[in-house]
């Protein structure tokens, strides 16, 4: 039963992330339609994923702790070639769960 709640929570988090992305895209399109060009301050490039070295600095966690969290299934990583990346949304989810 507990797994069902985790799956539903993961689906809700994914839905929320996608909805925010759509809202950002709509705001960007409205800026273009109203001003003829996008507002550069409003639509900065957003970092979607972090390398392990960045996460260690941001979160104050060691690499070994990150690998332990991966193994325990508490934090999920993605691979891009040889790089191990942690999605920003995944990092936010993890910190919401532990606080």
Secondary structure as the mmCIF struct_conf table of DSSP 4:
data_model
#
loop_
_struct_conf.conf_type_id
_struct_conf.id
_struct_conf.beg_label_comp_id
_struct_conf.beg_label_asym_id
_struct_conf.beg_label_seq_id
_struct_conf.end_label_comp_id
_struct_conf.end_label_asym_id
_struct_conf.end_label_seq_id
HELX_RH_AL_P HELX_RH_AL_P1 UNK A 2 UNK A 35
BEND BEND1 UNK A 36 UNK A 37
TURN_TY1_P TURN_TY1_P1 UNK A 40 UNK A 42
BEND BEND2 UNK A 43 UNK A 43
STRN STRN1 UNK A 49 UNK A 51
HELX_RH_AL_P HELX_RH_AL_P2 UNK A 52 UNK A 59
HELX_RH_AL_P HELX_RH_AL_P3 UNK A 63 UNK A 72
TURN_TY1_P TURN_TY1_P2 UNK A 73 UNK A 73
BEND BEND3 UNK A 74 UNK A 75
STRN STRN2 UNK A 78 UNK A 80
TURN_TY1_P TURN_TY1_P3 UNK A 81 UNK A 82
STRN STRN3 UNK A 83 UNK A 87
HELX_RH_AL_P HELX_RH_AL_P4 UNK A 88 UNK A 98
#
